[in-house]
Amino acid sequence: MSAGEPLDEYKITCEFLRSYATLRFLRFTVLLGATGGLVGTIESETDPVHILVLKLAGLGLTLAFGMMDYSASVAWHRMRKRASVLAQALQFEPFVDSSPWSPITTTGASRYLHLFLALIWVFVIVRGQAL
């Protein structure tokens, strides 16, 4: 980004933060919908090999979405820190700093949700029975 006005950079940074929030919502919708679809398919499946493949697909899907969310949240936190610096320079109220692993923050809750789903998939894979 070329040198410019801090207000312009602040606006762009805030737009990124809003876009990230929307993207997170959309990703959760896709993840939970796909998980529900897999669970329904597993329940109607009779072939043990197919059931195992579907369970592994559920775990893989959860891990992939978890990595996407983790990567995006790291970028989001970096942009939020930049927005706070710009806010102080513009004499605006800075963003509140929070831990990305706190379960009461959006990022923390997201991380724990992905971990919880992954553990459920591992459990059903190890248990070897239908959900």
SVG drawing of the C-alpha trace seen along z (x, -y; Angstrom):
<svg xmlns="http://www.w3.org/2000/svg" viewBox="-31 -13 35 66">
<polyline fill="none" stroke="black" stroke-width="0.4" points="0.0,0.0 1.4,-3.4 1.7,-6.2 -1.6,-8.0 -4.0,-9.4 -4.4,-7.5 -8.2,-7.9 -8.3,-6.2 -6.2,-3.3 -8.4,-3.1 -11.6,-2.9 -10.0,-0.1 -8.9,1.8 -12.4,1.6 -13.9,2.8 -11.6,5.8 -12.7,6.5 -16.3,6.4 -15.7,8.6 -13.9,11.1 -16.9,11.3 -19.2,12.0 -16.9,14.6 -16.7,16.4 -20.5,16.6 -20.6,18.0 -17.9,20.5 -19.7,21.7 -22.9,22.1 -21.1,24.3 -19.2,26.3 -22.3,27.0 -24.5,27.8 -21.9,30.2 -21.4,31.8 -25.2,32.3 -25.2,33.8 -22.4,36.2 -24.2,37.3 -27.4,37.9 -25.5,39.9 -23.7,41.9 -26.9,42.8 -28.5,44.1 -25.3,45.9 -24.9,49.7 -21.4,50.4 -18.8,50.1 -16.1,49.0 -18.4,46.2 -19.2,45.2 -15.5,45.0 -14.7,42.9 -17.6,40.5 -16.3,40.2 -12.8,39.4 -14.2,36.9 -16.0,35.2 -12.7,35.0 -10.9,33.7 -13.6,31.1 -13.5,30.0 -9.7,29.7 -9.7,27.8 -12.3,25.3 -10.4,25.0 -7.2,24.2 -8.9,21.6 -10.5,20.0 -7.2,20.0 -5.3,18.4 -8.0,15.8 -8.2,15.0 -4.5,14.4 -4.8,11.9 -7.9,10.3 -6.0,9.8 -3.1,8.3 -5.5,5.9 -7.3,5.0 -4.0,4.1 -3.2,1.9 -6.7,0.3 -6.1,-0.5 -2.8,-2.2 -4.6,-4.2 -7.5,-5.0 -5.1,-6.4 -3.4,-8.6 -6.8,-9.8 -7.9,-10.3 -10.6,-7.7 -11.3,-5.0 -9.0,-2.1 -10.3,1.5 -10.3,3.5 -7.4,6.0 -8.4,9.6 -6.9,13.0 -7.6,15.1 -7.9,18.2 -10.4,16.7 -13.7,18.8 -15.8,15.6 -14.4,14.0 -15.6,14.8 -12.1,16.1 -11.7,18.2 -15.2,19.7 -14.6,20.5 -11.3,22.3 -13.0,24.3 -15.9,25.2 -13.6,26.6 -11.6,28.5 -14.8,29.9 -16.1,31.0 -12.7,32.6 -12.7,34.5 -16.2,35.8 -15.1,37.1 -12.1,38.7 -14.3,40.3 -16.7,41.8 -13.9,43.0 -12.1,44.7 -15.4,46.1 -16.1,47.6 -19.9,47.4 -22.4,45.2 -23.1,41.8"/>
</svg>
